[in-house]
Amino acid sequence: PPIHFDGSRASRSGAALQRGMPRNPEAALRHTGWLPAEEIAAAETPRLGTHHGDVGVGPEPQGGSAGTGEARAPADPPDSPTGSPLAGLRVLDFGMFAAGPYAAMLLAELGADVIKIEPPAGDTMRPNARPFSGLHRGKRGLALDLKSEHASEVVHALVDSADVLLHNFRPGVAERLGLGATDTLGRNPRLVHFHSSGFGSTGPLVDQPGFDQIYQAFCGMSVLQGGPGNAPEQVVGAPLDCLNALLTAAGVLMALRHRAQTGEGQHAECAQWAAGLLAVSDVYRTASGTTEVPLDRERRALADGYRIERASDGWLFVCCPDEDAATRLGALSAADALPWNTRTVDGWLEVLAGAQIPAAALRVPFDDRILLDPALVDAGRVIEVDDPVLGRVCQPGGFLRFSEAVLPPVRGGPALGAHTHEILRDLGFAEEEISRLIATATVIEGKGT
């Protein structure tokens, strides 16, 4: 499993249910031998938390208990509607690059107050303004020198106020900075401390640096992308960063559910190389060897009638999901409608729609046609944000929909230290204390949003 929880009891892995196995939970558990008889009743109604007794699963208590045991008021971010799913929760984002910050951005879009904490020189991704903008929208920005002699004042106040702390430091760095699980959970036992690691925090690869393409190579994704008989190819973009971020966001929600049941925070981790293994888990070995990759050597077809075809002015994907569709495509061929290069893409889409054969034009993501597609804009799947560097930009977004919950309005990513003063004031620092922290360069106060 790519996500590891220190405080939640995981379900036990085992063989998939086979034909002829018993279907009711008690009989199935006895059949597999996973659990002794006395645990079967509890296992029939599994819970995410560590306790299987009479654990309350009612609404989340208001406020959290910091190291002092004092409750705090929920931290509603500016502009976040109280009906947002994560309204009232505060997330500290100490992440760099993509995997950690993207997870925090997803939580911000659900209404959490996400504070992006970065050094006075800025996140290492800031020079890449466009990906940085997409990774940090909806967050507030605090520029903090974690190595300053006064930094602990701010760190302690942040941790005491927080519900979630996310980081993707290499193992040992968070501990040296006073941000490790032992220190932070010691101050705030209700904290969800989540580490998006590379090769995990234990084992022989723990000290190896890693990036998305490193994990692609390690997990065999590069070879799979190239295909049998072809040279390996790098997968475009950062798919494992994105997958790790999605798993991290899901893991945070699981840990918050555990906290709602037990009142306890915990440390959790998602290792990116484990996310890579998940990404290639459709590959399996049989007694005679590894299964063949279904794509043809040109990497265009899963099967006849399920492939990329070249029209006279571009490309389209044709999908025959069953024999009936394949028969209809064969009828087009018999009627001399083929070859494919005799029609335009739009012409083929019309013909194939008439034959009830699914098809789609291959988009070119390097021009503006995707982001300006009226169907995507009207559906709210493309959003506009004000970025402090780029100005007004379009980005993919609006990924989630709820029947009643109100999501917060979309804000662009913060400029460096844009909300430093505001955040310190929210944490209870007096104006003279804020001035002292700025004067000592412990924090940097930026301009704009």
N, C-alpha and C positions, 0 to 999 in steps of 0.2 A: 504493500500500500504506500502511495507517495506521501501521505500525510501521517505524521506521528504525533500523538497526544500523550503528554506525561500524566494528565489527570483524569482522562476519560477512559472508561472500559470499552475496548473495541470488541466488535463481534468477531467470532472465531472463523478463520478461513477454512474452507474445506472443498470437497469435490462438488461439482455441479450436480443438480438433481437429475438422475438418470431415469430412463423409461422403466416403469415397474416399481420405482421407489414409492414409499408411502407419502401421501400428500398432506396429511394434517401435521401441525408442528410437533406435537408430542411424539408421534410415531416416527417422524422423520429424524428427530434428534436421537431417539433410541437406536434407529437404524444405523446412523452414521457413527454413533458412539462419541459424539463431540462432548456431550454433557452428562454428568451423573443424574440419576433420577430426581434427586432433591432439587436440582437447579432447573429442571425442565419447566416447571410452572412459571418461574420468573422469566425464563428465556422466551416464553410464548408472547410476552408483552415487553420486548426489550426497550431499554431507555439508553439515551446517550450518556447519561451521567454515571458517576462511579457508584452511586447508591441504588440498590434495587428494592429498597423498602418503601415506606410511605413518604416519598419525596414530593414536595409540593411542586406543581408545574403551572402555577398561576402566573399572573402578570409579573414582569420584571420589577423588583423593588425600585423605588425612586431613589436616585443617587447611589454613590458607591462609597465604600469605606476605605480610606487611605490608611497610611501607616499609623496615624494617630487614633484611628477608630472613629473619626468624625465623618458624618455624612456630608455630601456635597450636593449642590443643586445640579440638575441635569444641564449639560452644556449645549444649548441650542445654537447652532451656527447662524450667522446672519443670513437672512433670506430663506432659511429652511422651514417649510411649513410643519406645524406640529403633527400633521397627519402622515409625514414621511415615515417609511418603515424603520429607519434607524435614527429618527430624530431623538435628541437627548443623549446620544452616545458620542464620545470623543475618541478619536483615533490619532495616535502620534505616528507620523510617517518619517522614519529615519532612513528610508531606503534610498538607494542610488541606482543609476541606470534605468532598467525597465521593469523587471519582474516584480520587485517590491512596490515601487510607486504605482504601477498599473493596478495592483490589487487595492491599494488605498484609494485610488480614483474611483473604482467601482463602488466602494463603500461610501464615498462622498456623494455619488449619484443616487444612493439610497437614502440620503439625508443626514449622514453622520457629519459631525464637525471634524474634518480632517486637517491637522496642522502639519504642514510640510516643514521639517526642521532640517536645515542645511548649513554648512560652514559659511563663514563670511565671504570666502572666495566663490561660493555657489556650488551647486550640484555639478558633478563632472559632465552631466548631459546638457547643461544650459547652453553651451555653444551650439548645440544642434537644436535650434529654436523650434523647429516644427515638431519633431517627435517629443521634445520636452513639453510643448504646449498640450499635445494630446494625452500625455501621461499625468498631467497635474491639474487639469481643470477641476473647478469646484473646491479647491483647497485654500486654506489660509497659509501665509508664508511667515516663518520665523527664522532669522539668520542668527545662529548661535555658535560661538567658539567653544566646543566641548572640552578643549584642553585648557581653557582659562581657569584661573584659581577661583573665580566666582561662578563658574558654570553650574556647579552642583546646586546652587540656590534655585536656578531656573529648572534644572532637570528634576529636582525633587518636587517642585510645584507642579510641573507637567505630569509626572508619574502619579502624584496624588490625585490629580483631576481626571485621569484618563480611564477609559474602559478597555482600550486596545493599544498595544505598542507593536509596530511592525518594523523590522529591519532586515537587511540582507548583507550585513557585515560578514567578513570571513570569520570563522570560528576563533574565539578568543578576543576579538576586537571589542565587542559589546561589553564584555566583562571588564576589560581595561578601562573603558569609558564610564563604568558604573551603570551600564544599561543592560546587564545580563539578567537572566531570569531570577537568580537568587536575590540580587539586590532589589530589583523592581517589585517582585512579588512579596518580598519582605516588607516593603513600604505599603504596597497596595495588594492585599491578598485576592481581590476581585478582578485583578488585571488579567487580560488575555495577552500573553507575551508570545508573539509569533515570529519565527525566524524563517525567512526564505533563503535557504542555504544553497550551495552549489553541489558539492559531493557529500553533503551531510555534515554532522558535527562529531562523528566518530568514524573509526575505520582507517584503512591505510591511505585513502585519498583525501583525507580531511583537509590537508594543507594545500591541495592543488588549486590554483586559480582556474576559473572557468567562465566561459561565455557561451551564449546560445549555440554558436557553431561548434564549440568544443563538445558540448553535450550531444549535438547532432552526430558528430563523428563517433563519440563514445558509445552511443546507443544503436548505431547502425543505420540511422536515418539517411545519411548521405549516400550510402550504398543502395538503399531502397529507392531513393529518389532517382538515382541514375538508372537502375534497373539491370536485370541480368544481361551480361554481355556488353554493357556500356560502362564508361568511366563514372565514378561517383560524382554526384553533383550536390552543391550546397542548396538547401531549401531557402527560397527568398524570404526576406524579412527575419523576424525573430519568433517563430512559432512556439518554441519551448518557453520563452519568456512569457508569452501570452498564456500558454497552458498553465505554467506555474502560478501566474497571477490569478487565474480563475480558480485553481485549486486552493490557493491561499485565501481568497475571499470566501470560498465555501467553507474552508477550515475555520476561519474566524467566526462565521455564523454558527457552525456546529459548536464551537467552544462557548459562544455566547448562550446558546441553548443549554449547554451543560451548566453554565453559571446560573441561568434562570431556574434550573432544577435544584441545584445544590448550594448556591450562594458562593461558589468557589471559582476563582480564576485558575489559570494553569499556563504552562509553557507548551507550545506546539511548534512543529517544524514541517516544512515541505521542501524536500531536496530536489533541485532542478533536474539532476540526472535521473531521479526516480520518476519525475514527470516525463522525461524522455522515454523511459522504459514503457510507461503507460501509452505514450503516443505510438509505439511500434508493437503494442501487445496483440495486434491482429495477426502477427507473424507467429507461426507455431511449427513445431517439428513432429513428424510422424516417425514410425519405426524405420521407414526407408529414407528419411531425410527431411529437409525443409520444404515446405510447400512452395509451389511456383508463384511468383508475383503475377497477378492476373493481367496487368497492363502489358501491351505488346512492346516490342523493342523500341518503337518510335514514341512510346509513352502517350499514345493518343487514344487507345481503345481498351476497354475492359472485355469487350466481345463484339461480334458483328451486330451492327445496329445499336451500339452503345459506345459512341466514339465521337471524337472531334473530326469534323469534315471541313474542307476548304471550299467556300463558295467563290463566286466570281469577284467579289469585292471584300472578302474577309473570311472569318471562321465562325462556325456554330457547333454546338454540341447537340447531338441527336441521341435520344434515350428511348430505347424499346424495352420497357421493364418486364414484358411478358411475351408469350408466343403470339398472342393476338396482335400486339403492336408490331412485332417482327413480320407477321403476315401482311399487315397493311403496308409496311415499308416495302416488302417484296412486290406488292401490287403496284406501287409507284414505279419501281424499277421495271416491271413488266410493261408498264405503259410508256416506257421511254422517257420518264421524267428525269432520270439520272443520265449522265453523271452530274456530280454536285456543282461543278464549275460552270454549268449552263445557266444558273440563276444567281441573283444577289442574295445576301443574307436575309434581307426583309422578304424577298420573294419566296425563299424556302420556308421561312417562319409561317407565312400565310398558307403555303401548300401543306406543310406538316400539321398546322393547326386544323386544317380541314380534314385531315386523315386521323386526327386525334392521337398524334404522336408527339410527346413532349420534346421541346427543343428550346434552345436559348442561344442568343448571340454571345460570342466571346467579347467581353468588355476589355477595354484598354485602360488600365488604372492610372496611366501616366498623363491622361488629359482630364478635362473637367466634366466629362459627360456623366460619370457616376455620381459625383457630388451634386450635380445640377439636375439629375433625373427627376422629373416631376413626381413620379410614383414614390420615390424615396423621400423627397421633400414633403409631399403631402402627407405621407405616413409618419412624419416626424423622425425618420431614421437618419436624417442629416440635420445637424444643428449648426448654428453660427455662434461663435464666441469672440469676445474682445480679448486679444492677447496683448500684453504690454510691449512686446517686441514686434510682432507681426501685424498688429491691428486686427481688423475684423476678418476672421477666417472660418471656412466651412470644415467640419470634421464629422466622421461617422459617430453617431451617438443615439441616445434614446433607446438603449437596448432593452429596457424592461418596461412592462406595462402592468398596471394594477387596476382592478375594477373600481376601487374607492380611494386607496392611499394616494396622496398628493406628493409627487416628487418635487424636489427643490428646483428653482430656475437654474439654468446652466450658467456658470461663471467661468471665465478663462482662468488659466493657471496664474499663480501669483508672481509678481516681480520679486526679486531677491529682497527678503526682509520686509515685504510690503505690509504685513500685519503685525510686525514685531511689537509695536507699542500697544496695539489693541489687545493682543494675546496676553501680554504681561499684565495689563490692567485687568483682563478677565481672570487671571490667576491670582489676583489680590495684591499685586505689587503697587505700592504707593508711587506717586509721581517722582519723588526724590530718589526712590530706589531704582526706578526705571532710568532716570537721568544718570545715576551712578553706573549702572550696567552698560549704558551706551558710552559713557565717558571712558570706561575701562576696556572698551572694545569686546566686552563679553558677548554683547549682542550688537547687531547692525540694524539700524532703522532705515528701511528703504522708502521709496516713493511710489505712489500709484498702486495699482492692483495687478 
